[in-house]
Every structure is written in structure tokens, then in C-alpha cells.
Amino acid sequence: MDIARLSACTFPLRERPWPEALRVIARAGYRKVDLLGRAPHLALDPAECDPAAIRAAAAGLGLEVANLGTYAGRGFATDDVAALEAELALTRRAIDVAVILGARSIRVAPGDDNPARIAQLAPWFARAALYAADQGVYMGFETHGGGISGSIAGARSLCEAVGSPYFGVLYDPCNVMGAGVDYRVALWEFREHIVHVHVKDGAVSMERGFARTMLGAGQIDYRWVCEALDRIGYSGDLALEYELPDPAPEVGLVAFLEAAQAL
């Protein structure tokens, strides 16, 4: 993997203040960072967070901000028009913060992840996508285990209903595998909609079910994943997402980066 495209998620440092999280990631050898979109790392309320200060501090450590792990869009799971407009404003604020930080993309949440709401969610995400396109920021919902995010058909249906190249899937092959879906099939089915990528590893067994592992110790063939991403023309970032409780992030982040560079 090309180190210029690799970032580190701040998730394993989620209990530490953002200045410390940035220092740990920089010392681990990364050049880019994905900020978790909740305190103490990032808040969308201007009174609680100064994005310009985060960008300056990151730059001082030789880091660029690649992606914001926000939860914008979660509030679209309602019939209350005032609440929907408020969530749209919050989503636009997340896009504005991405511009300030120089981030290519933001993570969004597909409402309450209920496929029955796709027709309701799509117009609001489409409005947000128009704004995102003007700002040059991509929005992607992560492939988790929900009714939309954990389903190839559901995820594609929402992407197609929104109908914007600035709205799509944050493809995480490990999450896909953990949800019982073939990550290779998912990549191909999402090929027109992938806007960001998470990199971690895991294994499925009869005895333990699904379990996360160190990168390279699991069942995800990341050489295949990278080659497939190249074939479909994906040129965005690859975020290493260390989530194991042991070893400590200072060690685990280094090990993940070394494993990624060896691929």
C-alpha cells in the first residue's frame, strides 16, 4: 500500500484529547489522520471545537486530515420536517468543517439504518450531496451490520436513490465479512459508489464466530482488495482502523502501518 494514501483513525485513542491523539499517530509514522467525529476529537458545534486549530496542529506534526468520522445523517430518521432541516444543516456544517480541515470526505450515518426508510432518506441526502459537490467533499456511510449498511442490496438502493458521485459507501471489507457478506462480491457491487475505505482484519471460525485480528493475521486478502480498488478506479484514501484492545495504540498503530506497507 502506498503510504501517501494511508491514514490512521483516531478511534483507538478516543478517550484521549485530540492533541495527544495526533501526536501518537504522527510518532507512529503516519502522514494522514481520520478524525473520530465526537468529543474529545471533533465536535461540529463551533463553540466546542476549532477546526482551524486542529488543522494547524496536525500540519505542525506533518499530518493531513483525510476524513471525518462524523455521524451526520443519523437524524434523517424522522418525519418531523423541522428536525430534518436541522439535520441537513448539521450535515452541511460537517462538510464545511471538512473544507476547513482539508479533508477529502466525511462519514455519514444512513438514518436509523432501516431499509424501509430509503425513500425518505434519499431526498435529504441528495440535498446534502448537492452542497457536498459544490465543496468537493465526499460523503460515505460505513458498511456495518445494519439493514442498509450491512446489505449489498440496501446500500446500493440508497446510493442509487441519492444519485450523486459525492454520496456513497465507506467500504470496510472486515465489517462486511463480519456481517456474513462476501467482501469481494461487495466490492464489485459497490464499485460505482465507494468513496472511502477502512482497512482492518479479522477471521471467522466455527468456534469463535467473527473476531478482529492484527492486520495480515486474518482472512482479508488486502492485495486482492487493493488491486480490485485500482481496477475500479478508486484513488482515495485507505484508513487503517486499529481497534484491538491489546497491544496499546502506540504499538498497534505502528504494527498496522508496517503490515500495510508490506502488502
Secondary structure per residue as TSV (DSSP state, phi and psi in degrees):
chain	resnum	aa	ss	phi	psi
A	1	M	-	360.0	141.9
A	2	D	-	-76.6	119.8
A	3	I	G	-60.0	-26.4
A	4	A	G	-66.2	-19.5
A	5	R	G	-102.5	-2.6
A	6	L	E	-91.9	135.4
A	7	S	E	-128.1	167.1
A	8	A	E	-117.6	129.4
A	9	C	E	-72.4	141.5
A	10	T	S	-81.9	2.1
A	11	F	G	-52.0	-45.7
A	12	P	G	-66.3	-11.4
A	13	L	G	-111.3	24.8
A	14	R	T	-64.9	-19.1
A	15	E	T	-91.7	-4.1
A	16	R	S	-104.4	151.0
A	17	P	-	-60.3	151.3
A	18	W	H	-58.9	-35.7
A	19	P	H	-60.3	-39.9
A	20	E	H	-68.3	-40.8
A	21	A	H	-59.5	-43.6
A	22	L	H	-63.5	-40.8
A	23	R	H	-63.6	-43.4
A	24	V	H	-61.4	-44.1
A	25	I	H	-67.0	-40.9
A	26	A	H	-64.5	-42.8
A	27	R	H	-65.3	-27.1
A	28	A	T	-74.7	-9.4
A	29	G	T	105.7	7.2
A	30	Y	-	-82.8	157.5
A	31	R	S	-113.5	-10.4
A	32	K	E	-136.0	158.7
A	33	V	E	-140.5	144.2
A	34	D	E	-106.4	118.5
A	35	L	E	-88.7	128.4
A	36	L	E	-66.0	132.1
A	37	G	S	-86.7	47.1
A	38	R	S	-152.0	158.1
A	39	A	T	-61.1	143.5
A	40	P	T	-94.3	19.1
A	41	H	T	-97.8	-45.7
A	42	L	-	-153.9	130.4
A	43	A	-	-125.7	143.2
A	44	L	S	-83.9	-13.9
A	45	D	S	-75.1	118.4
A	46	P	T	-57.8	-25.8
A	47	A	T	-73.5	-17.9
A	48	E	T	-105.3	-13.2
A	49	C	-	-153.0	137.0
A	50	D	-	-112.6	96.2
A	51	P	H	-58.3	-34.7
A	52	A	H	-63.3	-36.4
A	53	A	H	-68.0	-38.1
A	54	I	H	-64.4	-44.1
A	55	R	H	-63.2	-41.4
A	56	A	H	-65.0	-42.4
A	57	A	H	-65.5	-41.7
A	58	A	H	-61.3	-45.7
A	59	A	H	-61.3	-36.9
A	60	G	H	-64.3	-22.1
A	61	L	T	-98.9	5.0
A	62	G	T	79.5	22.4
A	63	L	-	-110.0	147.1
A	64	E	E	-112.5	151.1
A	65	V	E	-90.5	122.0
A	66	A	E	-94.2	-40.4
A	67	N	E	-153.6	151.0
A	68	L	E	-111.8	122.9
A	69	G	E	-86.3	61.1
A	70	T	E	-79.6	175.1
A	71	Y	E	-118.7	22.1
A	72	A	E	-58.1	139.5
A	73	G	T	103.2	-18.8
A	74	R	G	-60.1	-34.9
A	75	G	G	-76.4	0.4
A	76	F	G	-75.8	-3.7
A	77	A	S	-86.6	63.0
A	78	T	S	-157.1	161.2
A	79	D	S	-102.3	0.7
A	80	D	-	-80.2	112.9
A	81	V	H	-62.5	-39.9
A	82	A	H	-62.9	-39.8
A	83	A	H	-68.5	-35.7
A	84	L	H	-65.4	-43.3
A	85	E	H	-63.7	-38.4
A	86	A	H	-65.0	-39.4
A	87	E	H	-68.6	-35.2
A	88	L	H	-63.4	-42.1
A	89	A	H	-62.7	-39.7
A	90	L	H	-64.3	-40.2
A	91	T	H	-65.1	-41.6
A	92	R	H	-63.7	-36.5
A	93	R	H	-62.9	-40.8
A	94	A	H	-60.8	-39.4
A	95	I	H	-65.5	-42.5
A	96	D	H	-60.8	-42.0
A	97	V	H	-64.3	-37.9
A	98	A	H	-60.6	-40.7
A	99	V	H	-62.8	-45.5
A	100	I	H	-60.1	-40.8
A	101	L	H	-82.8	-9.9
A	102	G	T	78.2	20.6
A	103	A	-	-80.9	141.6
A	104	R	S	-74.0	-30.8
A	105	S	E	-149.9	164.4
A	106	I	E	-131.3	149.6
A	107	R	E	-85.2	139.5
A	108	V	E	-122.9	165.5
A	109	A	-	-110.6	132.9
A	110	P	-	-79.3	65.6
A	111	G	T	61.9	-129.7
A	112	D	T	-97.1	15.6
A	113	D	S	66.5	26.3
A	114	N	-	-99.0	116.6
A	115	P	G	-61.5	-20.8
A	116	A	G	-67.4	-16.2
A	117	R	G	-97.6	3.5
A	118	I	H	-55.8	-44.6
A	119	A	H	-62.9	-30.3
A	120	Q	H	-79.0	-41.2
A	121	L	H	-68.1	-39.8
A	122	A	H	-56.7	-46.0
A	123	P	H	-62.0	-33.8
A	124	W	H	-74.2	-41.0
A	125	F	H	-66.6	-32.4
A	126	A	H	-64.4	-40.3
A	127	R	H	-64.3	-42.1
A	128	A	H	-64.3	-37.1
A	129	A	H	-66.8	-33.1
A	130	L	H	-61.2	-43.4
A	131	Y	H	-67.4	-42.0
A	132	A	H	-60.9	-40.7
A	133	A	H	-62.4	-41.3
A	134	D	H	-62.2	-32.3
A	135	Q	H	-93.5	-6.8
A	136	G	T	71.2	32.8
A	137	V	-	-117.9	132.4
A	138	Y	E	-90.4	147.1
A	139	M	E	-118.9	129.2
A	140	G	E	-137.9	135.7
A	141	F	E	-95.9	137.0
A	142	E	E	-75.9	141.6
A	143	T	-	-75.0	97.5
A	144	H	-	-111.4	-152.3
A	145	G	S	-106.3	19.3
A	146	G	S	-82.0	-179.5
A	147	G	T	-66.3	-30.4
A	148	I	T	-96.8	-54.3
A	149	S	T	-72.3	-19.5
A	150	G	T	-102.1	10.1
A	151	S	-	-127.0	128.2
A	152	I	H	-59.1	-46.8
A	153	A	H	-64.8	-43.2
A	154	G	H	-65.5	-44.6
A	155	A	H	-63.7	-44.2
A	156	R	H	-64.7	-38.9
A	157	S	H	-61.1	-43.5
A	158	L	H	-66.7	-44.5
A	159	C	H	-59.4	-45.2
A	160	E	H	-69.0	-33.9
A	161	A	H	-69.6	-35.6
A	162	V	H	-71.9	-43.7
A	163	G	-	69.0	37.2
A	164	S	-	-130.8	137.5
A	165	P	T	-67.4	-11.4
A	166	Y	T	-94.0	7.3
A	167	F	E	-131.7	131.0
A	168	G	E	-172.3	-145.9
A	169	V	E	-107.7	135.3
A	170	L	E	-90.5	100.6
A	171	Y	E	-80.7	119.7
A	172	D	-	-123.8	98.6
A	173	P	H	-60.9	-30.1
A	174	C	H	-70.8	-42.9
A	175	N	H	-60.9	-40.6
A	176	V	H	-60.6	-47.3
A	177	M	H	-62.6	-40.6
A	178	G	H	-63.9	-25.9
A	179	A	T	-85.8	2.7
A	180	G	T	84.7	20.7
A	181	V	-	-113.8	142.5
A	182	D	-	-69.1	116.4
A	183	Y	H	-66.0	-27.0
A	184	R	H	-69.5	-45.5
A	185	V	H	-61.6	-43.3
A	186	A	H	-60.9	-43.6
A	187	L	H	-59.0	-44.8
A	188	W	H	-64.7	-42.4
A	189	E	H	-68.7	-27.9
A	190	F	T	-93.9	7.0
A	191	R	T	-55.6	-29.3
A	192	E	T	-91.1	-1.6
A	193	H	T	-126.9	2.1
A	194	I	E	-77.7	122.1
A	195	V	E	-116.4	-14.2
A	196	H	E	-159.0	159.9
A	197	V	E	-137.2	133.9
A	198	H	E	-102.2	142.4
A	199	V	E	-123.2	112.9
A	200	K	-	-152.2	179.8
A	201	D	E	-135.5	161.7
A	202	G	E	-167.4	177.0
A	203	A	E	-145.2	149.6
A	204	V	E	-118.0	130.8
A	205	S	E	-139.5	160.9
A	206	M	T	-64.9	-34.5
A	207	E	T	-76.6	-44.7
A	208	R	T	-108.7	-9.3
A	209	G	E	71.8	-138.3
A	210	F	E	-93.5	136.4
A	211	A	E	-144.3	138.8
A	212	R	E	-75.1	151.7
A	213	T	E	-135.0	173.5
A	214	M	-	-64.5	152.1
A	215	L	T	-61.7	128.5
A	216	G	T	94.5	-12.5
A	217	A	S	-100.2	-1.6
A	218	G	S	-105.2	-154.4
A	219	Q	S	-106.4	2.1
A	220	I	-	-82.6	125.9
A	221	D	-	-89.5	91.9
A	222	Y	H	-75.2	-21.2
A	223	R	H	-63.3	-43.7
A	224	W	H	-63.0	-44.5
A	225	V	H	-58.7	-47.5
A	226	C	H	-65.1	-41.5
A	227	E	H	-63.8	-39.9
A	228	A	H	-67.2	-40.2
A	229	L	H	-62.8	-39.6
A	230	D	H	-62.6	-41.4
A	231	R	H	-64.4	-35.1
A	232	I	T	-86.5	-1.6
A	233	G	T	87.5	17.3
A	234	Y	-	-73.8	125.0
A	235	S	-	-124.5	14.1
A	236	G	S	-84.4	-162.3
A	237	D	-	-83.7	161.5
A	238	L	E	-125.1	109.6
A	239	A	E	-96.1	117.3
A	240	L	E	-77.4	122.5
A	241	E	-	-115.8	88.2
A	242	Y	-	-78.7	120.7
A	243	E	-	-128.3	7.7
A	244	L	-	-80.1	146.9
A	245	P	S	-73.2	-18.8
A	246	D	S	-148.9	133.6
A	247	P	S	-77.4	176.7
A	248	A	-	-58.1	154.3
A	249	P	H	-52.8	-36.1
A	250	E	H	-58.4	-32.7
A	251	V	H	-90.6	-45.9
A	252	G	H	-63.2	-38.4
A	253	L	H	-64.6	-39.4
A	254	V	H	-64.5	-45.2
A	255	A	H	-63.0	-39.7
A	256	F	H	-64.1	-43.2
A	257	L	H	-65.0	-42.9
A	258	E	H	-63.6	-40.6
A	259	A	H	-66.0	-39.8
A	260	A	H	-65.6	-43.0
A	261	Q	H	-66.3	-23.9
A	262	A	H	-79.7	-14.0
A	263	L	-	-75.2	360.0
